[in-house]
Amino acid sequence: MLIYKIFRRTEWEALEREGRTSGAPVDLADGFIHFSTAEQAPETARKHFAGMGDLVLAAVEAEALGDALRWERSRGGADFPHLYRALSREEVLWTAPLPLVNGQHRFPEAMT
């Protein structure tokens, strides 16, 4: 199963440059890296990235993250994937731009 992380362009560039990341400021504050499923990602974009352009969507295979990935209750009682360690660049299977079109983020067809 693929899970997704939305990065600001500067965060993605830092991951590419450094080879690993502990996440965005919210991830660092919470102590884990927030991910979303394909179904959850659009709501995550609306809630946390409203009106933001220049975003990068990264896809990661959930099973490859091992025991450091935990599914925990969050928004609306849904289980969200949280990674309790750094994410390496090698674990990202693919990325795609997440453009803002008429005020909404357009997700790639590869997610469906």
C-alpha positions as CSV (number, residue, x, y, z in Angstrom):
1,M,0.0,0.0,0.0
2,L,1.3,3.4,-0.9
3,I,1.2,6.3,1.6
4,Y,1.9,9.9,0.8
5,K,3.8,12.9,2.2
6,I,3.2,16.4,1.0
7,F,6.3,18.5,1.1
8,R,6.9,22.2,0.5
9,R,9.4,22.5,-2.3
10,T,12.2,23.7,0.1
11,E,11.6,20.6,2.3
12,W,11.8,18.3,-0.6
13,E,15.0,19.9,-1.9
14,A,16.5,19.5,1.6
15,L,15.6,15.8,1.6
16,E,17.2,15.3,-1.8
17,R,20.3,17.2,-0.8
18,E,20.7,15.5,2.6
19,G,19.4,12.1,1.7
20,R,17.0,12.0,4.7
21,T,14.5,14.1,6.7
22,S,12.8,14.1,10.0
23,G,10.0,16.1,8.4
24,A,8.5,19.5,8.4
25,P,8.3,21.7,11.6
26,V,4.9,20.1,12.5
27,D,6.5,16.7,12.2
28,L,9.4,17.7,14.4
29,A,7.0,19.2,17.0
30,D,4.8,16.1,17.0
31,G,7.7,13.6,17.1
32,F,6.8,11.7,13.9
33,I,6.4,12.3,10.2
34,H,2.8,12.7,9.1
35,F,1.7,10.6,6.1
36,S,-1.7,10.2,4.5
37,T,-3.4,7.5,2.5
38,A,-4.6,8.2,-1.1
39,E,-8.1,8.9,0.3
40,Q,-6.8,11.1,3.1
41,A,-4.3,13.2,1.1
42,P,-6.8,15.7,-0.5
43,E,-8.2,16.6,2.9
44,T,-4.7,16.9,4.3
45,A,-3.9,19.3,1.5
46,R,-7.0,21.3,2.1
47,K,-6.5,21.5,5.8
48,H,-2.8,22.1,6.1
49,F,-1.7,23.5,2.7
50,A,-4.7,25.6,1.6
51,G,-3.7,28.1,-1.1
52,M,-0.1,26.9,-1.1
53,G,1.6,26.3,-4.5
54,D,5.0,24.7,-5.2
55,L,4.3,21.5,-3.3
56,V,5.7,18.0,-3.9
57,L,3.8,14.8,-3.3
58,A,6.0,11.8,-2.4
59,A,4.8,8.2,-2.5
60,V,6.2,5.6,-0.1
61,E,5.5,1.9,0.3
62,A,4.0,1.6,3.8
63,E,5.3,-2.0,4.4
64,A,8.9,-1.0,3.6
65,L,8.9,1.3,6.6
66,G,8.7,-1.6,9.0
67,D,7.7,-1.2,12.7
68,A,8.6,2.5,12.7
69,L,5.3,3.1,10.9
70,R,2.3,3.2,13.2
71,W,-1.4,3.7,12.3
72,E,-2.9,6.1,14.8
73,R,-6.3,7.7,15.3
74,S,-6.4,11.3,14.2
75,R,-8.8,13.6,12.4
76,G,-12.4,12.4,12.6
77,G,-11.4,9.1,14.2
78,A,-9.5,7.9,11.1
79,D,-6.3,6.0,11.3
80,F,-3.3,7.9,9.8
81,P,0.2,6.6,9.1
82,H,2.9,8.1,11.3
83,L,6.6,7.4,10.8
84,Y,8.6,7.4,14.0
85,R,12.0,7.8,12.4
86,A,13.7,9.7,9.7
87,L,12.6,9.1,6.1
88,S,15.4,8.4,3.6
89,R,15.3,9.5,0.0
90,E,15.7,5.9,-1.2
91,E,12.4,5.0,0.4
92,V,10.5,7.5,-1.8
93,L,9.2,5.6,-4.8
94,W,8.1,8.5,-6.9
95,T,7.2,12.2,-6.6
96,A,4.9,14.5,-8.5
97,P,4.2,18.2,-8.4
98,L,1.0,19.1,-6.5
99,P,-0.2,22.2,-8.4
100,L,-2.8,24.6,-7.3
101,V,-5.6,24.8,-9.9
102,N,-8.5,27.1,-9.3
103,G,-7.7,27.1,-5.6
104,Q,-7.6,23.3,-5.3
105,H,-4.6,20.9,-5.4
106,R,-4.6,18.6,-8.4
107,F,-3.4,15.2,-7.4
108,P,-1.7,12.9,-10.0
109,E,-3.7,10.1,-11.6
110,A,-1.1,7.6,-10.3
111,M,-2.8,7.8,-6.9
112,T,-6.0,6.3,-8.2
